C-alpha cells in the first residue's frame, strides 16, 4: 500500500502550473492514499477534487475554520484552505479535530482530518494534519500533537490495520512534539499508544529534507534544510499488516521547469496483506484503480 503526504503550498506562486506538476508527480507515484495539506478551494473548484478526478480516486476534505490570515497573504478573501485525503478506496467514515490555537498569535484554524478507508481485507484508519508553523511555537505544537494523538486513539479501533498519520508538522525530527507523538523517546501523549516515524526505514544517507534550501520557493527564507513532513504508523497488525517496507522523498525537483511545491512529498510503502502489492508488482494497479468511479465526499 503506497502512502503519500504532501503540503501543496496552497495558491502561492505559479499555482496553475504547479498543480499540473503535482498531478504529474502523483500520476507517476500511483499512490493508494494521499494526505494533502494547504489544499485550496475557490468558486466551487477544489484542487484535491481536481486531482482525484484526474487520478480516478475518492476524496474528502475539510476547510480551515479561520482562513483570514492565509487570505490576506494573497489578497483574496474567497479562497478556502484545508486538508484533504485522496484514496483508491471509498471513504466510509470521516471526522475532524480542531487543534489548539497558537499562543499569542492569530488563530489560523489548524485541524486534523480522519478518513476510514474501505481497503480490501481491513479498513484503514487514516489521518492528515498541518501544525502551526512559527518556529517559537513548539509548546503549541505539543498541545496540538496531544489533541491529534487523542483523536487517533478515538478512531483507530475496529480494524487490524494500524493507524496511519500524515502531515506537515513544521517540526524537526528531534523536537518535543515529534517525540511526543511517537512515544518511543518520551512518554506518549496517549498512554500505550506508540506511533513509528516511517523514515526510520529510509535508506542510509537518503536525502531527507522536505523543506529544502535547494527549492527556489524555500531559498529566500534562508532557513536550513530539514525534514518537517511525516508519515507515522502504529504497530503492525497480524503477519506484519501495515509494516513499513520502504520510504523516500518525492516531488523534490522541477517538473518541466516547474517545482510542484515548496515542500517535498514523503512516500511510504506499507505491507498490505498482498492484494494491492501483488497488483502493483504485476502492473495491474491502474486496472484496480479504475474498477469504480471517483467519489466526491466533501461536505
Secondary structure as the mmCIF struct_conf table of DSSP 4:
data_model
#
loop_
_struct_conf.conf_type_id
_struct_conf.id
_struct_conf.beg_label_comp_id
_struct_conf.beg_label_asym_id
_struct_conf.beg_label_seq_id
_struct_conf.end_label_comp_id
_struct_conf.end_label_asym_id
_struct_conf.end_label_seq_id
STRN STRN1 UNK A 2 UNK A 7
TURN_TY1_P TURN_TY1_P1 UNK A 10 UNK A 11
BEND BEND1 UNK A 13 UNK A 14
HELX_RH_AL_P HELX_RH_AL_P1 UNK A 15 UNK A 29
TURN_TY1_P TURN_TY1_P2 UNK A 30 UNK A 30
BEND BEND2 UNK A 32 UNK A 32
STRN STRN2 UNK A 33 UNK A 42
TURN_TY1_P TURN_TY1_P3 UNK A 43 UNK A 44
STRN STRN3 UNK A 45 UNK A 46
HELX_RH_AL_P HELX_RH_AL_P2 UNK A 47 UNK A 55
TURN_TY1_P TURN_TY1_P4 UNK A 56 UNK A 56
STRN STRN4 UNK A 58 UNK A 63
BEND BEND3 UNK A 65 UNK A 65
HELX_RH_AL_P HELX_RH_AL_P3 UNK A 68 UNK A 74
TURN_TY1_P TURN_TY1_P5 UNK A 75 UNK A 75
TURN_TY1_P TURN_TY1_P6 UNK A 77 UNK A 78
STRN STRN5 UNK A 80 UNK A 87
BEND BEND4 UNK A 88 UNK A 89
STRN STRN6 UNK A 91 UNK A 98
HELX_LH_PP_P HELX_LH_PP_P1 UNK A 99 UNK A 102
TURN_TY1_P TURN_TY1_P7 UNK A 103 UNK A 104
BEND BEND5 UNK A 105 UNK A 105
STRN STRN7 UNK A 111 UNK A 117
BEND BEND6 UNK A 120 UNK A 122
STRN STRN8 UNK A 124 UNK A 130
TURN_TY1_P TURN_TY1_P8 UNK A 135 UNK A 136
HELX_RH_AL_P HELX_RH_AL_P4 UNK A 138 UNK A 155
BEND BEND7 UNK A 156 UNK A 156
BEND BEND8 UNK A 158 UNK A 161
HELX_LH_PP_P HELX_LH_PP_P2 UNK A 162 UNK A 163
STRN STRN9 UNK A 164 UNK A 168
BEND BEND9 UNK A 171 UNK A 171
TURN_TY1_P TURN_TY1_P9 UNK A 173 UNK A 174
BEND BEND10 UNK A 175 UNK A 175
HELX_RH_AL_P HELX_RH_AL_P5 UNK A 176 UNK A 182
BEND BEND11 UNK A 184 UNK A 186
BEND BEND12 UNK A 189 UNK A 190
TURN_TY1_P TURN_TY1_P10 UNK A 191 UNK A 192
STRN STRN10 UNK A 195 UNK A 197
HELX_RH_3T_P HELX_RH_3T_P1 UNK A 198 UNK A 201
BEND BEND13 UNK A 202 UNK A 202
HELX_LH_PP_P HELX_LH_PP_P3 UNK A 203 UNK A 203
TURN_TY1_P TURN_TY1_P11 UNK A 204 UNK A 205
BEND BEND14 UNK A 210 UNK A 210
STRN STRN11 UNK A 211 UNK A 211
TURN_TY1_P TURN_TY1_P12 UNK A 213 UNK A 214
BEND BEND15 UNK A 215 UNK A 215
HELX_RH_AL_P HELX_RH_AL_P6 UNK A 216 UNK A 219
TURN_TY1_P TURN_TY1_P13 UNK A 220 UNK A 221
HELX_LH_PP_P HELX_LH_PP_P4 UNK A 223 UNK A 225
STRN STRN12 UNK A 226 UNK A 226
STRN STRN13 UNK A 229 UNK A 234
BEND BEND16 UNK A 235 UNK A 235
HELX_LH_PP_P HELX_LH_PP_P5 UNK A 236 UNK A 236
HELX_RH_3T_P HELX_RH_3T_P2 UNK A 238 UNK A 240
TURN_TY1_P TURN_TY1_P14 UNK A 241 UNK A 242
STRN STRN14 UNK A 244 UNK A 250
BEND BEND17 UNK A 251 UNK A 251
BEND BEND18 UNK A 253 UNK A 253
STRN STRN15 UNK A 254 UNK A 255
TURN_TY1_P TURN_TY1_P15 UNK A 256 UNK A 257
STRN STRN16 UNK A 258 UNK A 259
BEND BEND19 UNK A 262 UNK A 263
STRN STRN17 UNK A 265 UNK A 270
BEND BEND20 UNK A 273 UNK A 274
HELX_RH_AL_P HELX_RH_AL_P7 UNK A 275 UNK A 282
TURN_TY1_P TURN_TY1_P16 UNK A 283 UNK A 283
HELX_RH_AL_P HELX_RH_AL_P8 UNK A 285 UNK A 289
TURN_TY1_P TURN_TY1_P17 UNK A 290 UNK A 291
BEND BEND21 UNK A 292 UNK A 292
STRN STRN18 UNK A 296 UNK A 296
#
